[in-house]
Amino acid sequence: MFRYKEILLVDDEPAVLKALTREFKPHFSVVHCASSGLEALTILERHPIEIVISDYRMPNMDGTELVVNIRNKYPHVVTIILSGQADIKGLSRALNEGKLHRFLQKPWDREELIETIRLSLLEREALLGSDVLTNLKNRRTLDEQIIELKKHGDSSYALVMVNIANLDEINHQYGGALGNQFIKTLAWHLSDGNTEPETIYRYKDKLFMCIPYSPKGYQVVMRLCSRLSQPVEVDTHLIKTRYTVLLCDVKSLHQVDDISIADLNERSRVRLHHQLPIYWLDNDPQSRELLALFSVLNDIDRRYFCAFYQPQLSTVTGDVCGFEALARRKTVENEWQYPASFLPIIEQYGLTKVLTEKILEDVLMFIKQHQKLIKDRNISVNVPGNMLINGQFYELLTKLTTKLSCGLNNLSIEITEHDFIEDFIQAKQELSKLKGLGLSCALDDFGTGYAGYEYLCEMPFDVLKIDGRFVQAIGKSASNEVILRAMIDSAESLEMGVIAEWVDTQEQADKLKTLGCSIIQGHLVSQALSSDDVVSYLSRMEEERWKMSHKK
């Protein structure tokens, strides 16, 4: 309990100081000694002392005067008088005024003295809300926070515990006083800036935080690790922190103490980050959601989400006339996940904007690097309806084109019908702004939402993308084919292009061509390709076209 605290011993007898120092050195990080009250007050000004044990009878200033001075200037310091010649009247005054925590007689009993210090520190902790050395919140306030969070069963929070792995080495190499200064400086660095001081807690050599299961919680942990990774300057020394960050569900513990910490350290661990020492304790079903969230956010950070490109084929020329950019996620096994595996977490935690930015940046870079190969083909990007309506996509687009120094000649966008009708007027205005930049705009998955043809006429779309379920019904449902024909005819009357998705068979392709569909997309044409495969795909097409032209 005292391992990371500093104690001050005050006695005018050197032999007593020596004996007390022997008693306390194994228990405290630093033991300070003073032979008078004045010297003791000077030491208190310079060091983060939490316990003072003083003799009563000393020259110039007795023990009562000293503890009264200490209590007035340093109310957090525990004061104990240890004397064989006590002035009962003087001690009574100090005790009655609350200036003195305990009085023990000489010769002291070692176990009684240690227990007295322990109880006095616990009493003080119950009164104080913060740690004396670092000014971080203490264990009592952490326990209160855990109890409060557990009351809200609808909210999920994780407890973050930071182990400073090399603190013993620092104390051994530089001494306990500098080790404490290291902890104090580190706490200041961690509390500075965006991380509010009251959200960090200290208990012994551990630091704690409570974070929500959310992207914000992930960012708090990332910021914490970033600051822990920076060397700490103490005096003339630059000290690197070795640390481990452990997370567990707040509901899995009642309070923070030595027993619960030992239990946490014994639990099985699941790594949450590919580089940083961040671990989740226990892989129980309740925690899998946080594991999935951290995994997604970690993969976004290391650019494991990227654009794949599905070719679109002209039914008129037989050439590839464009691509749709689709999100894919790289796994640790070097395979690629489809959106169905990660979109539930993306949508649940509001990460659609982040993913859209990653995919859009990928596409713009690809267009910039391969402009000559792409030629006049468009690459379409899916835009969430809310990002369109609130103007976020327009802002994102202008930001990225400036950042990447690229144009928009080959970019088009797709808006899903059921995402789109929250604010008709605003959506129309935003679409017009994007068209003003030269973008082609498509209405995706038409036929699955609740938009009527009047709505279709009003909006400035260039392309209608027919939902794949109508394509899959070709040859199976006569009523669906009637609807399909009506949609294609309507688009043609509005001078809009038509793209049919999920075209998997030649029968479907032939029927769509007969109905007047100008572009098809699906596995019959090609599955979605990586950027490297697209380059190879287009290069082969160019090579074949060159060969054909030279044969003639």
Secondary structure, DSSP 8 states (H G I E B T S, - for coil): --TT-EEEEE-S-HHHHHHHHHHHTTT-SEEEEESSHHHHHHHHHHS-EEEEEE-S--SSS-HHHHHHHHHHH-TTSEEEEEESS--HHHHHHHHHTT--SEEEESS--HHHHHHHHHHHHHHHHHH-SB-TTT--B-HHHHHHHHHHHHH-TTS-EEEEEEEETTHHHHHHHH-HHHHHHHHHHHHHHHHSTTS-GGG-EEETTEEEEEEESSHHHHHHHHHHHHHHTS-EEETTEEE---EEEEEEEGGG-S--SHHHHHHHHHS-EEE--SSS-EEEE---GGGHHHHHHHHHHHHHHTT-EEEEEEEEEETTT-SEEEEEEEEEEE-TTS-EE-HHHHHHHHHHTT-HHHHHHHHHHHHHHHHHHTHHHHTT-EEEEEE-HHHHHTTHHHHHHHHHHHHHT---TTEEEEEEHHHHTTSHHHHHHHHHHHHHTT-EEEEEEETSS---HHHHHHS--SEEEE-HHHHHTTTT-HHHHHHHHHHHHHHHHTT-EEEE----SHHHHHHHHHHT--EE-STTT---B-HHHHHHHHHHHHHHHHHHHHH-
